[in-house]
Amino acid sequence: MSPSRLSDSGNRKNVAPPRVKGVPSSGRQRDALVTFRDVVNMAADSRVSVVAFQEQFEQLLSRSEWRAKAELPAVANEFRRTIKELRVVCASLSERVVKDLAENVEKEAHDGKSSSEQLAVIMAAKHRGTDLFKQKDFAGAEAEYTRAIRAAGRDDEVLPILYSNRSAARLELMGGDMQAALADARQCIALAPQWSKAHFREGCCLRQLGYLYDASRAFRAGRALDPKSDVWDKEIEKIEQERAATLPVLALPFLFTLIPDLLWAWARGRDATGVLHVRIRSTCEFEELGKPAWQSKEQGQASPDMDLRYAFMSRACYLANLVQNLKEPSSEVATVDLDGQPLKIADIMKFLPDQQAERAAFHLDLQCAGRSFAIVLQLPCDQVVRSLLGTRKEPEMLRKREVKKIVSDLKETGFRVALPSLVGFQKHPGALAFPAVDLQDVAVEMRRSP
């Protein structure tokens, strides 16, 4: 049996997306179809970062160049949804999906409004708490604010202040419960959504917990309610500087440029539970990989190059190789995530999407200037997304001699138990050649070499 399906140019065909409402698929030139790749290119031409694309979307679409093509706004909005629904096995990169810690908070205040006698007790406890806070007795302050909250009514005007104060006390406690502090801040927001200080408390708690993206959003929400205060810009600038120095945040612009190719290659695999493994090698620092081309040009630098190998496989094949690679680590395979935490089979198995979810699973293995780490992620890939990936001409299959070399390389770089079904290559920022090798005729399961 041949190790690959060799095809000549007469057998190659274009792989086109299905037709969906709002996307021209007939009656116009093919290049009139706006794709996700067009959106990414437009963002680059407009000097728009991934953060600006997400947070300043409406302003972006008001620009004349983004209104030039009728389909562009709708496709850009769909790409934005795709980014927002990105999920990653790495806590600090999944910060956009922080669990609402306030949803199960014990109901402490009673219903209704307090009497004047009750209010006097509440205010006395509040004042004691404030005095203790000033003396840096944060445990004592927390206790007094808790006493005041439990005596208060849900309709008391002072209740949001009490939650805000207790949140501040809990935040200052050495070894305190940061999640409880966040829960108080969110109770405060629920009671007084137009009070800017409530959003300030939430931002401080999220920052302390390490959820920098959400902290920035909380401070921005506060600024919108109190634009005259200069505290917001200082806090936001501080947060953004901290975010910019973290690997997970640096991964976002890096992924932004790759998403159209990742989704297209995964969809080409035609297996709803399959996994696309991408091996990425670069001599550049990881910080440089996500840098926009226009920024590199302004700084007199060449755009960073990356060598990528795409390998699509069944879920069983992926997990079999992953188990072996984690059991017997190799310098050729990353075994930690962006936070430097070891990859865990149980976490990844739980993370992989169900067949009905219409989501694509990816495993990126990166080696950049001596650093090695993996990004395991999933993205939506329903019929609407597939329709916006564009039409691509498949490359000629490689010759048998080249295939044997690729198979040997695969076995030495992570595929020690099972081979992928499709393999392709890309010299980023160049075009993706996928699939360049079809190994579906090769026996997938392999015995390990003695």
VEXBAFI-957912 format. One record per residue (C-alpha): residue in three letters; x, y, z. Coordinates in steps of 0.001 Angstrom, whole numbers, plus 500000, padded with zeros to 6 digits. Example, Ala and Ser with C-alpha at 12.3 -4.5 7.8 and 13.67 -1.06 7.14 Angstrom:
BEGIN
- Ala|512300|495500|507800
- Ser|513670|498940|507140
END
This chain:
BEGIN
- Met|500000|500000|500000
- Ser|501334|503416|499012
- Pro|502320|505748|501869
- Ser|500496|508664|500254
- Arg|497847|509465|497731
- Leu|499745|511019|494867
- Ser|497597|513141|492598
- Asp|498274|515064|489424
- Ser|497001|518518|488621
- Gly|494021|517089|486772
- Asn|492671|515543|489955
- Arg|493112|518575|492171
- Lys|490078|520662|492940
- Asn|489146|523830|494730
- Val|487526|523335|498104
- Ala|484677|525836|498347
- Pro|482620|526873|501357
- Pro|478896|526076|501582
- Arg|476481|528807|500602
- Val|474841|530783|503403
- Lys|472561|533773|503481
- Gly|474334|537084|503081
- Val|477471|535660|501484
- Pro|477750|535879|497676
- Ser|478587|532466|496222
- Ser|477266|532804|492696
- Gly|476553|535503|490157
- Arg|479718|537407|491153
- Gln|483429|536994|490752
- Arg|484878|534584|493314
- Asp|487190|537255|494720
- Ala|484162|539355|495699
- Leu|483579|536938|498600
- Val|484861|538474|501820
- Thr|486592|535945|504053
- Phe|488142|535854|507510
- Arg|491553|536253|505887
- Asp|490325|539477|504250
- Val|489272|540777|507672
- Val|492682|540011|509179
- Asn|494432|541679|506238
- Met|492155|544700|506498
- Ala|492923|544993|510211
- Ala|496637|544940|509386
- Asp|496222|547563|506659
- Ser|494228|549734|509057
- Arg|496855|549304|511792
- Val|494278|547789|514113
- Ser|495411|545580|516984
- Val|493419|542583|518208
- Val|492477|544552|521344
- Ala|491178|547469|519291
- Phe|489349|545044|516988
- Gln|487498|543599|519975
- Glu|486896|546695|522084
- Gln|486501|549457|519457
- Phe|484580|547472|516878
- Glu|481789|549962|516184
- Gln|484241|552824|515673
- Leu|486296|550609|513389
- Leu|483333|549844|511118
- Ser|482603|553554|510764
- Arg|485836|554002|508801
- Ser|485376|554413|505057
- Glu|487746|551581|504132
- Trp|485702|549140|506248
- Arg|482504|550208|504448
- Ala|483979|549815|500966
- Lys|482718|546225|500607
- Ala|479105|545593|501494
- Glu|479800|542185|503077
- Leu|482808|543278|505154
- Pro|481004|544508|508310
- Ala|478975|541289|508639
- Val|482022|539078|508091
- Ala|484110|541174|510488
- Asn|481408|540829|513122
- Glu|481416|537048|512671
- Phe|485205|536977|513017
- Arg|484892|539032|516183
- Arg|482420|536468|517548
- Thr|484856|533701|516697
- Ile|487635|535414|518671
- Lys|485349|536043|521640
- Glu|484440|532352|521740
- Leu|488068|531201|521750
- Arg|488732|528820|524656
- Val|492179|527781|525854
- Val|493619|525301|528373
- Cys|495474|528054|530224
- Ala|493789|530024|532995
- Ser|495280|533427|532216
- Leu|494402|533243|528509
- Ser|490834|532180|529284
- Glu|490288|535261|531426
- Arg|487453|536501|529221
- Val|485280|533667|530528
- Val|485771|534316|534251
- Lys|483074|532571|536273
- Asp|480662|534934|537969
- Leu|481740|534357|541554
- Ala|478868|536419|542933
- Glu|476088|534188|541641
- Asn|476063|531835|544650
- Val|476782|534364|547396
- Glu|474897|533739|550628
- Lys|472041|536177|551097
- Glu|473138|538185|554142
- Ala|470923|541284|554200
- His|467222|540932|555028
- Asp|464433|541911|552654
- Gly|462966|545396|552759
- Lys|464287|548479|554486
- Ser|465720|548858|557990
- Ser|463983|550792|560749
- Ser|465641|553840|562272
- Glu|466743|551733|565261
- Gln|468257|549088|562981
- Leu|469919|551769|560890
- Ala|471615|553203|564001
- Val|473117|549751|564727
- Ile|474243|549420|561114
- Met|475913|552811|561007
- Ala|477688|552202|564332
- Ala|479170|548960|562960
- Lys|480113|550740|559748
- His|481978|553490|561626
- Arg|483824|550927|563748
- Gly|484818|549092|560584
- Thr|486133|552309|559004
- Asp|488187|553146|562096
- Leu|489680|549635|562166
- Phe|490462|549851|558450
- Lys|492378|553097|559010
- Gln|494338|551339|561755
- Lys|495123|548537|559242
- Asp|493170|546016|561312
- Phe|491597|544552|558196
- Ala|490278|541407|559885
- Gly|488493|543544|562472
- Ala|487147|545845|559754
- Glu|485827|542838|557791
- Ala|484034|541551|560881
- Glu|482359|544913|561548
- Tyr|481258|545365|557933
- Thr|479859|541827|557985
- Arg|477911|542667|561153
- Ala|476514|545776|559462
- Ile|475560|543899|556259
- Arg|473696|541206|558185
- Ala|471734|543842|560046
- Ala|470887|545800|556873
- Gly|467946|545526|554496
- Arg|468232|544968|550749
- Asp|466620|548368|550147
- Asp|468961|550310|552438
- Glu|470974|552944|550592
- Val|474001|552141|552742
- Leu|474163|548467|551688
- Pro|476252|548982|548501
- Ile|478738|551031|550553
- Leu|479016|548226|553093
- Tyr|479754|545644|550405
- Ser|482291|548013|548844
- Asn|484020|548562|552175
- Arg|484105|544866|553032
- Ser|485503|544097|549587
- Ala|488332|546573|550248
- Ala|489014|545034|553679
- Arg|489076|541494|552281
- Leu|491403|542613|549518
- Glu|493887|543912|552083
- Leu|493822|540815|554295
- Met|497078|538843|554224
- Gly|496164|535481|552741
- Gly|492564|536638|552419
- Asp|489852|535221|550196
- Met|490186|537180|546957
- Gln|487150|535490|545464
- Ala|485043|536626|548413
- Ala|486326|540172|547859
- Leu|485290|539937|544202
- Ala|481889|538557|545189
- Asp|481353|541600|547427
- Ala|482342|543955|544613
- Arg|479870|542302|542265
- Gln|477121|542415|544886
- Cys|477866|546117|545099
- Ile|477494|546471|541312
- Ala|474240|544509|541377
- Leu|472841|546895|543994
- Ala|474276|550134|542530
- Pro|475255|549593|538864
- Gln|475675|553338|538234
- Trp|478120|553828|541111
- Ser|481613|554083|539632
- Lys|483316|553022|542866
- Ala|481642|549611|542659
- His|483379|549018|539316
- Phe|486642|550264|540817
- Arg|486373|547620|543546
- Glu|485689|544937|540953
- Gly|488704|546011|538904
- Cys|490995|545889|541947
- Cys|489812|542371|542844
- Leu|490170|541059|539295
- Arg|493672|542483|539050
- Gln|494637|540817|542324
- Leu|493245|537500|541043
- Gly|495271|537849|537834
- Tyr|492321|538442|535485
- Leu|493908|541451|533842
- Tyr|491661|541654|530789
- Asp|488539|541721|532943
- Ala|490163|544169|535368
- Ser|490781|546556|532493
- Arg|487154|546248|531400
- Ala|485943|546964|534949
- Phe|488034|550138|535149
- Arg|486789|551216|531711
- Ala|483202|550729|532893
- Gly|483948|552931|535896
- Arg|485523|555585|533696
- Ala|482383|555694|531545
- Leu|480364|556533|534684
- Asp|482876|559021|536088
- Pro|484896|560404|533157
- Lys|486194|563449|535067
- Ser|488275|561406|537508
- Asp|491903|560857|536502
- Val|492173|557625|538538
- Trp|490785|555497|535714
- Asp|493433|556277|533102
- Lys|496177|555586|535642
- Glu|494693|552209|536601
- Ile|494038|551207|532987
- Glu|497561|552167|531927
- Lys|499008|550171|534829
- Ile|496911|547133|533891
- Glu|497777|547311|530197
- Gln|501501|547522|530949
- Glu|501216|544440|533129
- Arg|499150|542598|530525
- Ala|501605|543435|527763
- Ala|504384|541656|529666
- Thr|502575|538313|529998
- Leu|502924|535422|527552
- Pro|499180|534637|527406
- Val|498338|538185|526364
- Leu|501110|538149|523785
- Ala|499488|535017|522351
- Leu|496311|536860|521370
- Pro|497750|538933|518489
- Phe|499758|535881|517443
- Leu|496594|533764|517223
- Phe|494697|536606|515537
- Thr|496786|536258|512377
- Leu|496643|532439|512321
- Ile|492941|531828|512975
- Pro|491803|531842|509289
- Asp|494429|529218|508332
- Leu|493839|527130|511452
- Leu|490101|526957|510859
- Trp|490445|526223|507157
- Ala|492882|523351|507720
- Trp|490739|521871|510498
- Ala|487597|522037|508326
- Arg|489514|520351|505490
- Gly|490152|517401|507809
- Arg|486431|516574|507655
- Asp|486262|514983|511110
- Ala|484066|516775|513652
- Thr|486059|515351|516578
- Gly|489484|515601|514942
- Val|492389|517685|516242
- Leu|494723|519892|514220
- His|498268|519771|515604
- Val|500499|522660|514488
- Arg|504231|522574|515113
- Ile|505655|526121|515064
- Arg|509347|526924|515013
- Ser|510946|530368|514958
- Thr|514268|531915|515918
- Cys|512401|535043|517044
- Glu|511254|535759|520572
- Phe|507596|534940|521117
- Glu|506932|538626|521818
- Glu|507892|539354|518201
- Leu|505621|536744|516595
- Gly|502415|538599|517306
- Lys|503768|541982|516298
- Pro|501783|543462|513359
- Ala|503700|543831|510093
- Trp|503110|547585|510033
- Gln|504672|547928|513477
- Ser|507745|545926|512448
- Lys|508074|548098|509354
- Glu|507868|551310|511378
- Gln|510595|550013|513677
- Gly|512801|549096|510718
- Gln|512507|545365|511400
- Ala|511638|542489|509131
- Ser|508389|540647|509875
- Pro|509164|537556|511976
- Asp|509221|534276|510070
- Met|507699|531046|511305
- Asp|507912|527505|509982
- Leu|504646|525685|510577
- Arg|503730|522045|510100
- Tyr|500014|521252|510144
- Ala|498947|517707|511025
- Phe|495290|516699|511191
- Met|494343|513510|513009
- Ser|491559|511706|514806
- Arg|491037|512413|518490
- Ala|492198|508902|519382
- Cys|495432|509444|517459
- Tyr|496006|512799|519145
- Leu|495446|511500|522663
- Ala|497581|508391|522108
- Asn|500536|510531|521032
- Leu|499959|513062|523813
- Val|499965|510366|526497
- Gln|503255|508993|525179
- Asn|504862|512438|524873
- Leu|503947|513374|528441
- Lys|505051|509989|529729
- Glu|508428|510184|527997
- Pro|509184|513887|527404
- Ser|511380|514934|524499
- Ser|513086|518207|523668
- Glu|511147|518124|520380
- Val|507740|518345|522076
- Ala|506366|521022|524446
- Thr|504900|519626|527669
- Val|503910|522864|529470
- Asp|501336|525566|528732
- Leu|501816|529320|528429
- Asp|501864|529697|532195
- Gly|504628|527116|532475
- Gln|502247|524575|534014
- Pro|502531|520904|532936
- Leu|499920|519715|530439
- Lys|497493|517238|531994
- Ile|495697|514533|530041
- Ala|492591|514726|532227
- Asp|492249|518491|531677
- Ile|492678|518197|527918
- Met|490249|515271|527562
- Lys|487636|517257|529471
- Phe|488380|520337|527366
- Leu|488006|518767|523906
- Pro|484591|519639|522368
- Asp|481769|517199|521668
- Gln|480879|516354|518078
- Gln|477594|518269|518333
- Ala|479338|521408|519588
- Glu|480558|522450|516112
- Arg|483855|523590|517558
- Ala|487367|522930|516249
- Ala|490194|521671|518478
- Phe|493848|522669|518044
- His|497171|521897|519697
- Leu|499954|524376|518932
- Asp|503492|523272|519813
- Leu|505826|526288|519840
- Gln|509581|526625|520098
- Cys|510701|530239|519951
- Ala|514266|531349|520688
- Gly|514822|528540|523174
- Arg|511397|528688|524826
- Ser|508998|525787|524427
- Phe|505288|525682|525310
- Ala|501950|524435|524028
- Ile|498618|526141|523416
- Val|495580|523840|523403
- Leu|492542|525745|522154
- Gln|489165|525470|520525
- Leu|487229|527805|518236
- Pro|483691|527769|516838
- Cys|483507|526204|513379
- Asp|479834|525967|512484
- Gln|478388|526311|508995
- Val|478488|530109|509138
- Val|482185|530126|510053
- Arg|482992|527524|507375
- Ser|481235|529630|504765
- Leu|483624|532501|505508
- Leu|486902|530608|505246
- Gly|487129|531058|501487
- Thr|487952|528840|498532
- Arg|491477|527467|498307
- Lys|493294|525453|495688
- Glu|494807|522338|497168
- Pro|498537|521832|496493
- Glu|500058|518950|494591
- Met|500786|515953|496774
- Leu|504452|515358|497532
- Arg|506368|512486|495971
- Lys|506899|509173|497751
- Arg|510550|509913|498533
- Glu|509578|513196|500210
- Val|506726|511496|502049
- Lys|509067|508924|503602
- Lys|511235|511728|504950
- Ile|508191|513500|506395
- Val|506945|510319|508047
- Ser|510357|509807|509631
- Asp|510334|513377|510898
- Leu|506822|512957|512304
- Lys|507885|509912|514309
- Glu|510805|511853|515779
- Thr|508752|514926|516682
- Gly|505790|513725|518677
- Phe|503982|511131|516559
- Arg|505498|508087|518215
- Val|502282|506073|518497
- Ala|500075|507108|515579
- Leu|500478|509125|512389
- Pro|498189|511979|511353
- Ser|495938|511587|508322
- Leu|496801|514889|506584
- Val|499966|516992|506716
- Gly|500704|520450|505334
- Phe|503263|523232|505621
- Gln|503467|527002|505792
- Lys|506237|529546|505813
- His|504390|532282|507658
- Pro|503409|534917|506581
- Gly|503245|532981|503308
- Ala|500422|530827|501973
- Leu|499367|527562|503591
- Ala|499956|524364|501561
- Phe|497465|521901|503020
- Pro|497202|519018|502594
- Ala|500582|518354|501015
- Val|500665|514760|502270
- Asp|497755|512344|502669
- Leu|498642|509487|505002
- Gln|495196|507944|505253
- Asp|496390|504899|503296
- Val|499171|504310|505822
- Ala|498447|502110|508838
- Val|497775|504663|511599
- Glu|498750|502594|514603
- Met|502481|501926|514873
- Arg|504600|499810|517143
- Arg|507235|501810|518921
- Ser|510751|501213|517717
- Pro|512744|498920|520048
END
